[in-house]
C-alpha cells in the first residue's frame, strides 16, 4: 500500500490510524507548496488533487475518512466495529464531524496556521469570531455526549475518535476554545496517550523537510 500525504489536517488522521494499526505502508510526501498534488500523475490517482490518497493494489482510495475505514477493515481491527449498529454510529460521527466540528475547527486552523505559512497575512478577526462561535456550538454537543463515555462509541475506541479529534492537537495555536469543554479535553488527553496520535507523520530527512 502507498499513502500519499502532506503534514496537514486530513492526512493526519490517515497517518495516525495507519501508525496505530502498524500497517506496512509506503509513505509518499507531497509538497503542496510546490503543487505536487496537482501533477498529472497524481491526478490519475485522485482527480480532486487533494491529500490523502491510498493506493492498495489496483484501488485508489481518496477522502481521509474512507481511507481510515479501509485501513481498519483491512487490518480486521475493532477500530471498525463488527456490529452493524456500531458501524452506523461510526458513520454518523464521521458525517457530523465533516459538516460541523471539523468544519469550524479547520477554519480556525486555516486562519491561524495555514494563512501565515502560505503568506496570506494575519487571521481575519471576523472569520475567527464566527468560527469560534460555531465551534462552541458543536463542541457543546460533543462534550455532552462524552460526559459518561470513554470514547465516542462508549468503551470501544474507533476510527470515529481519530477523525473527530483531528483538529484538537492544534487547538492552542489555532485559538480553539477547547478549555471550555472538560469532557472533550479528557477524551483528547486519552488519545494523546498513544504515540501514533501524538506523532502520526512518518519521519522525513532534514533535507527533504527543508526543501
N, C-alpha and C positions, 0 to 999 in steps of 0.2 A: 504494500500500500504506500501511496505517496500523498502527503498532506502539504498543500500549498497554503502559506500563511504569511501574515505580517504581524508585527507586535502591537496589535490594536484589539478593540473590544471583542468583536465576533470571533476572530481566530483564537482568542484567549480561551474561550470555553471549549473549543475543539481540542486545543493542545492540552488543556488541563485534564479532560476526560481521557484522552489518549495516554497521557503520562500516568494517570491514576490506575488505568487498566493494564499498564505495562505492555502496550501494543508495540509490535515491531513495525515501525513506520519510518519511511524515508521522508525527512522534512525538507521542503523547498521554500526558502525565504524569498518573498517578492518585495522589492523596494518600490513602494507606492510613489515615493517622490520622483523616481526615475521612470514611472509609467510602466513598470514591468508587468503589471496586471492588465494592461491594455494591448500587449503584443499579440499578434495573430495566433501564435502557437498556444498561448494561454486561453485566448478567447474560444478556441476549439474545445477546451475543457469546460470553461464557464463563460457562456456568452454574455453574462451580466458584467463581466470584467471586475469582479469583486473577490475578496477572500473571506473565508477559507474555501478550499475546494479539495475534495478527497478523491483520489483515483484508486479504485480497488478492482484489479483485473481489467475487464472491459467497461466497467461502470465509472462514470464521473458523477460525483455527488456534490452538489453545491447547496448552500444555506447551512449555517452552523448547527441549527437545531436538528436538521435532517442528518448531518454528519454524526453528531453525538448519539442520536438514536441508532444509526447504523453501527457505530463502534461498539456500543453496549450490547446490541443484539448479536453481533459477530463474535464478541467475547463471551456470550452467554452469561452476562453479568446481571446481577439483580438491580443494577442501575436502571435497567429496563425491566420492569416487573412482569411476571408471567400472568398475573391476574388481569382479566380484561377491564375490570372496574378501576384498577390502579393505573392501567395504561391510559384510560380516559382521563384520569386525574393528571397524569403527566402532560398529556396533550393540552388539557385545559390551562395548566400553568405556563406552558410554552406559549400558547396563544395570548394569554393575559399579559405575559411579560412583553412580548413583541409589540403589543398595542398600547401598553400603558407604562409599566415600570421602567423597562429598558429604554423606551422612547424618550422619557424625560431625564433619566439618569444619563443617557447617551448625549442628550442635548447639553447638559452641564459639562460633561466630559469634553465635548467639542469646543464649547465656549472657553473653557479654562485651560485645556491642554493642547488640543489639536490646532486651534487658530494660531496660537503663538508658534507652534512647531513649524507650521507651513507659511508663516509670515502674513497672516491675515489681521494682525493687530490685537487689540485688547478685547476682553469679553464685552458683549453688548449687555448693558445693565438691565434693559427692559426684557430681553430674551432670558437672561439669567433669572430674573424675578418670576417670570411666567413659568419657567421650567421648575423652579423650586416650589412654586405653588402646586403644580400638578404632581411633582414628586411627593410632596407631603400627603396629598390626597390618596395616592395609590400606595404609598408606604404605610399609611394607616390601615389599609385593608390587609396588607401582608403582615403587619405587626399583630393585628388581632388574630389572624389565622395561626400565627406561630406561638400564641400565648401558652398553649398547652401541648405543643408539639416539638419534637426534636428536629424533625425535617419536614419538608412540605407535605410529604405523604404520611407523616406520623413518625413511626420508629424506623422507617426504612429510607435510607438515602437513595436518591435517584438522579437521573440526568437533569430533572427539573431544578434541583438545587444548584447545580453548576450553571445552568442557563440563567435563572432568575437573579443570581447573586453577581453576575459578571461585571457589573459597573462598580460594585462596592469596594474593591481594592483601591479605587481612585477617589473615594468619597471625600477625603480630607482635602486633596488637591483640587477637586472639582466643585467645592462648595456645596456638596450634597448634605442636607441637614439630617444626617444619619443618627446623630446622638439623641435626637428626639424620639427614637423608636427602639427601646431597650430590647425587645424580643428579636428584632432584626439584628441588632448588634450581637446578641448572644448566639444566634444562629450562624452569623458570619464568622464569629470567633471560632466556632466549632469547625467550620470549613477551613479556617486558617491553620488548624492542626495538621492538615495534610500538605506535605511538601509539593505535591502536584498542583495544589491550588495556589500556594504562595509563589512558586516558581514554575509556571507552566510551559514557558517557551524554551525550546532547545538552545544550547549554547552555540554561539557563533564566534568565529575567530575575531580578534581585535581589529584586524584589517577589514574584514567583511562588515563588522558592526559599524565601523567608522566610515565606510565607503558611501 
